[in-house]
Each structure stands twice: as C-alpha cells, then as structure tokens.
Amino acid sequence: MMIPPLEISEATTRITGPLTDKGQIDFFKALEQKISPPELATDENGYRVYFRYFGDTGWTRKPEHHEFYRLQNYEKLGLDPIIPPTLVFPLTPDKILEEYYKAKEEEYQKNTWDRPWTLEEYPMLADWINEIDEPLDAITEAISKPVFFMPLLPTHESVQSGEPQDIVETFLPDLKSLRSIAQILQTRALYRIGQGNIDGAIDDKLTLRRLGRLITQSGIDFLYYFGTTFENMGVAIPVGANPEHPLTKEQIQRILDELDGMPPRASIRDIIEVNRYGTLAVAQEYMRAPDSLGKHHFILVSGSGAGQAPEQSLGERIEEFIAEFTLRSYHAFTRTCNWNVVFRRINEVYDETLESPTQEHWRFIRATVESILGHPSPLFSPDDRALEVVRVIFRYHKPPVHLEFTIQRSECSENMQRLALAILQYQREHGTMSHGNVPGENWAVLIKPYLVENAERYFSCPTNPSPEGMTTYALVQYDDTNTDTVGGSLDTIILIELLEPMPFDKAIVSVDEALELLCDCGAEELECCGQVRMVSRRKNAHGDGMNVVYRSGAVRVVSATIERAELLRSLGRETE
C-alpha cells in the first residue's frame, strides 16, 4: 500500500514554517516567534536588565558549553558580550549557612525560612545582610519592568547537528538563579519583619509575587510551576507578624492596591496552545527518526532496560521479551504509518481540549482517544499504525490540563489574601468585626468596601465554586462571649477554606468547629493490596491540604497530614 508523504499544512502540522534546510518544520523557532515579547532586546524586558547587571548566572549540562550559551544570551538580548557585568550575584542564605557549619565540621539542617528572624539567631549572616541590598535593588528594578522573559536557547547538540531542536529539551539555564532570587527575597523579607522594617518586607513580598506572575506569561508549563511557587512563597510572607510593628491601615491598603495592579498570568488555554508545539515537535522527531519512538517507549515500559539483572524470574524474562518485541514492532510500523493521520489526530485532540480546558473534559477526551486508537497489534494499515503512534505519543505528551488545579489554587490563595487584608483593615478602623449586631449584615458585607468592585468573586474558591449568597471561606471566631473574631496572637488562623459552601451568615465558625473542619482534610489509613497507605479525606481538588490565613496576613496550606497538636496551636490552644 502506498504511504502518502507528509503534507505540511494547517490541517496536519498546524505550523507551516519556518522550515529547516531539510524541509522540516522548525517548531523551536516557531515557538520562539510565538512567545518572545517585542520587548525582548529592550530595557522593558526585566531579564535583559538583570543580565546586564549580573551576566550569565546560569548553569550548563556540560561546562565546556558554557560560553556557547552565554554568547547566545547576549546576542538575543541585544547586549555586548565584551562589556562585563557590574554586580556579583549573591549567595543564598542556605549556602552561607552550609559553608559556616561545614567549617565547624557540623551538619547543617536546612532552614524552611517561614518565620521572621534576627541576627541574634543567625549572627553568621550579618555580612550577607549588609551585602545583599545593592544586588537585590538591581533585581527589584529588573522585576519592576513590564516583562521578564528569558530567551529560549537551542541546545548545543542541535546546533552542531543541524537537526530540529527538541522543544522538550529547550534550554533555560537561569532557572536555578530564579530559585535563588526567590529564596533571597523571602529571607530578606522575614529579616525585615524581625527588624520592624515592615515597608521593606512588603516591598520584597510584592516583588516576589510580581516575579512569579511575570515568568508565567510565556505559557511554558514548567515555568508556570516556578511562577506559582514563587507567588505562594510571597503570599506566605507574614508581614504583620511583628507584634511591636503591626500593619497600619496605609500598609494594608498599599498591599491591596498593588495586588490589583499585578500583571496577569497566562491562561490555561495559552499554556495548552504552547504545549501543542512541543507535542507536534515530538511527532516530527519520531517521523524523522523512527527508532526514537520505539526506544522511548521501550525505556518507559521496561524501566531499567533489558539484560541488566543477572538473575531474572520467568515473569521478568517474559516482560523483557514483550518489551523487546514491542521495540522491534515500533521500529517497523513507525516507518510505514501515515504521518498525516498522526498530525491531524494530535491537532484534533488539542482543538477539543481548547474548547473546554478542564481536567474532567480531558479525561473524556483521553477515554475517547483510547477507544478510537485501541487497535490490537499487528496493525495492518498505515492509518492503523498512525493511530497507534498517536496513542503512544499521548501517553507521554499530553495537554497540561492538570495545571488548571495549580492555577485555581493560586487564585484561591489570592482570594484569601485579599479577604484577610480587608478583615484586618476593617479591624484597624472599627476595632472588631461586629457581625450579628446589625440585622442582615455579616462579615462579608462589612469588608466589601475595602475590596475592589465585583468583590463577590473573592468569596468563592475557583476549584469549589459557591452558589450566589454562599461562600467557600469562613471566619474564625475566637471568643464566643464577644464579637472580636480575630485571635490575639499573630500566628493564629483567622480565615479557613471550607469543604462545602456555606451561607454568608453561617460562615463564622468557632475554634472547635474550625478544628473539626480542618481535621476533616487530614489523612486516614487505607489497606490495599496488602499495604497500608495514607489517603486524604479531602473532598475538593486542591489535593493535599487546605488554604488558611493567619492574623499576620500569611496564606499557607494546612497539610493533609498535619498533627492535631500543631493545628491546635495555630488555633490559639495548647491542648483540647
């Protein structure tokens, strides 16, 4: 049977250019053209400003290729590689502490950096504190720009070979530096809180959150994970945790105003569309080098590979034979499948996903794909073999709809941050949350003037949306004998997420009720297949815990396996 050649068109490859010298789609360059901002080589790109200050602070897989990547960065950012950087990138506090304790021949237990601290606790960080202001000011300047975009760098191997760049291997060497920036900002913010420099701590908190927002905007899925992690670090900074320096009304309002001005995140649709480029590039790679599909599938199916265990059971030898047979089968049919069908099917799935980019919809699509592609081997026609290729590709490269949960969790924590700040703002002006004293009023009505217009959206978790007149958040009341709903300690919880929506006038819970609600998200033992596993009893989709807000303004996650004693302390009690 005649196998038709691949037709480059919108219906098949979707992307029709640019082409390589061998007439293949250069998906890497196409993606670069799609997501690179027009500000890339201007000082409106914060990464360019950062790079001019610090130079290449990234890492390479092979040290001998460092200069290759360094020069690529300078070229794409429009900078002169002859001009040296003007600042030295600071070490992280953990690195300082590791070196300190190593010199003392003592083991360093890595710090979580989740509470304010002073130099009385860490005197060995005194020099570091004095040295980080200048580089952090430069970093803050860079993050204040409209975009913060790292150029996409092809790998050294792809440039040397002239073959299309594998988008999955797209090289972003400064990810390690981004993590360092986030930790340094977080640590300095906590130091500033301990020192009473609350305005400075707010600066670092907002800078960290802005950095997280900016790096999500490319639509690259793994950068989205980094960005939301940095945002979560920012919302967890307890700027109101110093009892000698409580948040003022002006400081609370400033945070609320800055949150309203944050740059938008990329949408789940943007991320799915960018991800399409990677999946199409993978398909082209399998078409260009048919053996790569079988090898990829063989490694994933067989795990450690064949022939490595000196003594194998009969079952293991059978599994190895099946894996090797599968490998040889893929070598054969990937050379004789209809690649037009492969590309069309991939695009059909992505188009369907973009129609409704939710986890439930993707489960439906995946089940549909499996049923359509469920042809048993041997696969006789080129179209049948094409469907098998698509099935294998979507087993390992699929639309990142799971990021919907990450996005919703970030939105939920931001909702709770805003609500908690509005609660604290109301308390600063009125001294108490006087719920119940005015007929028909509740805490939500009282704080709405401190939120932006259409504030109703902040009272509902996007993962667990509440009907009109109800909320998925509840205020914790600490003293049943009065109406002061904010506990006396700054490290007590004032706002919790609910498993099920409640009417606003009911969404005020006692400490005992809060304890039970939060414990209900804990874990229980389940025996399965002879093994005991811990499983979450949590009903909504954040997965491993529940968002809560402390009186210090920090938003954190109550783990699904939190100890009851720890939870009691967070609710202002030492014992039951």
Secondary structure, 3 states (H helix, E strand, C coil): CCCCCCCCCCCCCCCCCCECCCCCECHHHHHHHHHCCCCCCCCCEHHHHHHHHHCCCCCCCCHHHHHHHHHHHHHHCCCCCCCCCCCCCCCCHHHHHHHHHHHCCCCCCCCCCCCCCCCCCCHHHHHHHHHCHHHHHHHHHHHCCCECCCCCECCHHHHHHCCCCCHHHCECCCHHHHHHHHHHHHHHHHHHHHHCCHHHHHHHHHHHHHHHHHHHCCCCHHHHHHHHHHHHHHHCCCCCCCCCCCCCHHHHHHHHHHHHCCCCCCCHHHHHHHHHHHHHHHHHHHHHCCHHHHHHHHHHHHCCCCCCCCCCCHHHHHHHHHHHHHHHHHHHHCCCCCHHHHHHHHHHHHHHHHHCCCHHHHHHHHHHHHHHCCCCCCCCCHHHHHHHHHHHHHHHCCCCCCHHHHHHHHHHHHHHHHHHHHHHHHHHHHCCCCCCCCCCCCHHHHHHHHCCCCHHHHHCCCCCCCCCCEEEEEEEECCCCCCCCCCCCCCCEEEEEEEEEEEHHHCEEEHHHHHHHHHCCCEEEEEECCEEEEEECCCCCCCCEEEEEECCCCEEEEECCCCHHHHHHHCCCCCC
